[in-house]
Amino acid sequence: MSLRWVVLLAALLVSAEPAAARAPLSEEEALAISEAALGGTLPDLTLVDDTGRSVALAEFRDRPLLVNLVYTGCTDVCPTIVASLHPAVEVAQAALGRDSFAVITVGFDARGDSPSRMRSFARAQGVSLPNWHFLSGSAETVQALSRAVGFTFYPSPAGFDHMAQVSVVDAQGRVYQQVYGGVFEPPAIVEPLKDLVLGRERSIWSAQGLVDRVRLICTVYNPNTGRYYFSYAIFIGIAVGGASLLLVLGFLIHEWRRARPGPA
């Protein structure tokens, strides 16, 4: 993906605090900040969902988490990102389980992104999937979260310049991977989630570990349908290979018996 897609312009009259203004970053600098966040841990922050309920990030520490920052006044980039993320999350929930991970979309315009605005934004994008939360928070909270995930944004003459990214966070709250761009295919989201949900690094020396490793290997993407499915190809290959080996072994034993000299 070209770096020109990493930092995208979202149209909105500047509503941020004047103190938030700073010199624009180059695309390379913004990308470097984003990549430097990998391996870092999300702070214990508390935000507010679209019903006004307080939501602590610690509530998501038991499973992987997708973090997406937007602002509700955007009419171009942010809706496009969420519209692209929506089918990818649907595919991931179908392949991995609807409760196997969570998604938070956080409004970074602290003055404009109220709970009601976040609720309207979600409704406008047609998002009503389980375990997907639209959150807002104070300027300090939003800035702390954006620093933790390496998300940069700042006012520009036409509105906000900001990263176009989705951060994949593991069950311990560590930033595992960044997914860049305004539009992406489902594997860009599902593959890192597969690693975390099914435990690519997990030991296979247990029943659950072995089952998860088989699911990890055999859950594959079909670009024709845009869905993941469980492929039995590996089992068929093992069965065919095993049968072929037995046939060869049987033939060799038969020939050995034929060539063996009989009793004198």
C-alpha positions as CSV (number, residue, x, y, z in Angstrom):
1,M,0.0,0.0,0.0
2,S,1.3,3.4,-1.0
3,L,2.2,5.7,1.9
4,R,0.0,8.4,0.4
5,W,-2.9,6.4,1.9
6,V,-1.5,6.3,5.4
7,V,-2.4,9.9,6.3
8,L,-5.7,11.0,4.9
9,L,-7.6,14.3,5.1
10,A,-11.0,14.4,6.8
11,A,-13.2,17.4,6.1
12,L,-14.3,19.4,9.2
13,L,-14.0,22.9,10.4
14,V,-11.4,22.9,13.2
15,S,-13.1,22.3,16.6
16,A,-10.1,21.2,18.6
17,E,-8.5,23.2,21.4
18,P,-6.0,25.7,20.1
19,A,-3.3,24.0,22.3
20,A,-3.7,20.9,20.2
21,A,-2.4,22.6,17.1
22,R,1.1,21.5,16.1
23,A,3.3,21.4,13.1
24,P,2.0,18.8,10.5
25,L,3.9,15.6,10.4
26,S,5.2,14.0,7.2
27,E,3.7,10.7,6.1
28,E,6.9,9.0,7.1
29,E,6.9,10.5,10.5
30,A,3.3,9.6,11.1
31,L,4.0,6.0,10.0
32,A,7.1,5.8,12.3
33,I,5.0,6.9,15.3
34,S,2.4,4.3,14.5
35,E,4.9,1.5,14.1
36,A,6.7,2.6,17.3
37,A,3.5,1.9,19.3
38,L,3.7,-1.9,18.5
39,G,4.3,-3.9,21.7
40,G,3.1,-1.0,23.9
41,T,0.3,-1.5,26.4
42,L,-3.0,0.4,26.4
43,P,-3.3,2.6,29.6
44,D,-6.2,2.1,32.0
45,L,-8.5,4.7,30.6
46,T,-12.3,5.2,31.0
47,L,-14.4,6.3,28.1
48,V,-18.2,6.7,27.6
49,D,-20.3,4.6,25.3
50,D,-23.1,5.9,23.1
51,T,-25.7,5.4,25.9
52,G,-23.6,7.5,28.4
53,R,-22.3,4.4,30.3
54,S,-18.7,4.5,31.5
55,V,-16.5,1.9,29.8
56,A,-13.0,1.0,31.1
57,L,-10.5,-0.3,28.6
58,A,-9.7,-2.9,31.2
59,E,-13.0,-4.5,30.4
60,F,-11.5,-5.7,27.1
61,R,-8.4,-7.4,28.6
62,D,-9.8,-10.9,28.2
63,R,-9.8,-11.0,24.4
64,P,-8.3,-9.3,21.3
65,L,-9.5,-5.8,20.5
66,L,-9.7,-3.7,17.4
67,V,-9.2,0.1,18.0
68,N,-10.4,2.6,15.4
69,L,-10.4,6.4,15.9
70,V,-12.7,8.6,13.9
71,Y,-14.5,11.9,14.3
72,T,-18.2,12.2,13.7
73,G,-18.1,15.4,11.6
74,C,-16.1,13.6,8.9
75,T,-18.1,13.1,5.7
76,D,-15.4,11.2,3.7
77,V,-12.5,9.2,5.2
78,C,-13.9,8.1,8.6
79,P,-17.2,6.8,7.2
80,T,-15.3,5.0,4.5
81,I,-13.0,3.3,7.1
82,V,-15.9,2.2,9.2
83,A,-17.9,1.0,6.1
84,S,-14.9,-1.1,5.1
85,L,-14.3,-2.4,8.6
86,H,-17.9,-3.4,9.0
87,P,-17.9,-6.4,6.5
88,A,-14.5,-7.4,7.7
89,V,-15.7,-7.6,11.3
90,E,-18.8,-9.6,10.1
91,V,-16.5,-12.1,8.4
92,A,-14.2,-12.3,11.5
93,Q,-17.2,-13.0,13.8
94,A,-18.5,-15.7,11.5
95,A,-15.0,-17.4,11.3
96,L,-13.8,-16.9,14.9
97,G,-16.9,-16.4,17.0
98,R,-18.9,-13.3,17.7
99,D,-17.6,-13.1,21.3
100,S,-13.9,-14.0,20.5
101,F,-12.9,-10.3,20.1
102,A,-14.3,-6.8,20.5
103,V,-14.2,-3.5,18.5
104,I,-14.1,0.0,19.8
105,T,-14.6,3.1,17.5
106,V,-13.5,6.1,19.5
107,G,-14.3,9.8,18.6
108,F,-11.1,11.8,18.7
109,D,-12.8,15.2,18.4
110,A,-13.4,15.6,22.2
111,R,-15.5,18.7,21.7
112,G,-17.8,17.4,19.0
113,D,-17.9,13.6,19.5
114,S,-20.5,13.3,22.2
115,P,-22.3,10.0,23.0
116,S,-25.3,11.0,20.9
117,R,-23.1,12.0,18.0
118,M,-21.3,8.6,18.2
119,R,-24.7,6.8,18.3
120,S,-25.8,8.7,15.2
121,F,-22.5,8.0,13.5
122,A,-22.9,4.3,14.1
123,R,-26.5,4.3,12.9
124,A,-25.5,6.2,9.7
125,Q,-22.9,3.5,8.9
126,G,-25.4,0.7,9.6
127,V,-23.3,-0.8,12.4
128,S,-25.2,-2.9,14.9
129,L,-22.9,-5.8,15.4
130,P,-22.4,-7.3,18.8
131,N,-19.3,-6.4,20.8
132,W,-18.7,-3.2,18.7
133,H,-18.8,-0.1,20.9
134,F,-18.8,3.5,19.8
135,L,-17.0,5.5,22.5
136,S,-16.0,9.1,23.4
137,G,-14.0,10.8,26.1
138,S,-12.3,13.9,27.3
139,A,-9.5,15.5,25.4
140,E,-6.9,14.1,27.8
141,T,-8.3,10.6,27.5
142,V,-8.5,10.6,23.8
143,Q,-4.9,12.0,23.5
144,A,-3.6,9.3,25.9
145,L,-5.3,6.6,23.8
146,S,-4.1,8.0,20.5
147,R,-0.5,8.1,21.8
148,A,-0.8,4.5,23.0
149,V,-1.9,3.2,19.6
150,G,0.3,5.5,17.6
151,F,-2.6,7.4,16.1
152,T,-1.7,11.0,15.1
153,F,-4.2,13.8,14.3
154,Y,-4.0,17.6,14.1
155,P,-6.0,20.5,12.7
156,S,-5.3,21.6,9.2
157,P,-6.7,24.6,7.1
158,A,-9.4,22.3,5.7
159,G,-10.1,20.2,8.8
160,F,-8.2,17.4,10.5
161,D,-5.3,15.4,9.1
162,H,-5.1,12.0,10.7
163,M,-4.0,8.5,10.4
164,A,-6.1,5.9,8.6
165,Q,-5.5,2.9,10.7
166,V,-7.0,0.1,12.8
167,S,-4.9,-1.1,15.7
168,V,-5.1,-4.8,16.6
169,V,-4.6,-5.3,20.4
170,D,-4.0,-8.6,22.1
171,A,-5.9,-9.9,25.2
172,Q,-3.2,-8.4,27.5
173,G,-3.8,-4.9,26.0
174,R,-0.6,-4.8,23.9
175,V,-0.6,-3.3,20.4
176,Y,-0.1,-6.3,18.2
177,Q,-0.4,-5.0,14.6
178,Q,-1.5,-1.9,12.7
179,V,-3.7,-2.1,9.6
180,Y,-3.5,0.9,7.3
181,G,-5.7,2.3,4.7
182,G,-9.3,3.5,4.2
183,V,-10.4,0.3,2.4
184,F,-9.2,-3.2,3.0
185,E,-10.1,-6.8,2.3
186,P,-11.3,-9.0,5.2
187,P,-8.0,-10.9,5.5
188,A,-6.2,-7.7,6.6
189,I,-8.4,-7.8,9.7
190,V,-9.1,-11.5,10.2
191,E,-5.6,-12.8,9.8
192,P,-4.1,-11.0,12.8
193,L,-7.2,-11.8,14.8
194,K,-6.8,-15.5,13.9
195,D,-3.2,-15.4,15.3
196,L,-4.5,-13.9,18.6
197,V,-7.8,-15.8,19.0
198,L,-6.4,-19.2,18.0
199,G,-2.9,-18.7,19.4
200,R,-0.3,-19.1,16.7
201,E,2.4,-19.0,19.5
202,R,0.4,-21.2,21.9
203,S,1.7,-24.6,22.8
204,I,-0.1,-27.5,21.0
205,W,0.7,-29.9,23.8
206,S,-2.9,-29.8,25.1
207,A,-6.3,-30.8,23.7
208,Q,-7.4,-27.2,23.3
209,G,-4.1,-26.1,22.0
210,L,-4.1,-28.8,19.3
211,V,-7.7,-28.0,18.3
212,D,-6.9,-24.3,18.0
213,R,-3.8,-25.0,15.9
214,V,-5.9,-27.1,13.5
215,R,-8.5,-24.3,13.3
216,L,-5.7,-21.8,12.7
217,I,-4.3,-23.8,9.8
218,C,-7.5,-25.0,8.3
219,T,-9.6,-21.7,8.5
220,V,-8.9,-20.2,5.1
221,Y,-10.2,-17.3,3.0
222,N,-12.2,-17.8,-0.2
223,P,-11.8,-14.6,-2.3
224,N,-14.7,-15.7,-4.5
225,T,-17.2,-15.6,-1.6
226,G,-15.4,-13.1,0.6
227,R,-15.8,-15.6,3.5
228,Y,-13.6,-17.9,5.6
229,Y,-14.4,-21.6,5.7
230,F,-12.9,-24.7,7.4
231,S,-10.8,-26.6,4.7
232,Y,-10.5,-30.3,5.0
233,A,-7.7,-30.3,2.4
234,I,-5.0,-31.0,4.9
235,F,-6.8,-34.0,6.2
236,I,-7.5,-35.3,2.7
237,G,-3.8,-34.8,1.9
238,I,-2.7,-36.7,5.0
239,A,-5.2,-39.5,4.2
240,V,-4.0,-39.8,0.6
241,G,-0.4,-39.6,1.7
242,G,-0.8,-42.2,4.3
243,A,-2.7,-44.6,2.0
244,S,0.0,-44.2,-0.6
245,L,2.7,-44.9,1.9
246,L,0.9,-48.1,3.1
247,L,0.5,-49.2,-0.5
248,V,4.2,-48.7,-1.2
249,L,5.1,-50.4,2.0
250,G,2.8,-53.3,1.2
251,F,4.3,-53.7,-2.3
252,L,7.8,-53.7,-0.9
253,I,6.9,-56.4,1.7
254,H,5.2,-58.5,-1.0
255,E,8.3,-58.2,-3.3
256,W,10.6,-59.0,-0.4
257,R,8.7,-62.2,0.4
258,R,8.7,-63.2,-3.2
259,A,12.4,-62.7,-3.6
260,R,13.2,-64.5,-0.3
261,P,14.6,-68.0,-0.9
262,G,12.4,-70.9,0.1
263,P,13.4,-73.7,2.4
264,A,16.1,-76.1,1.1
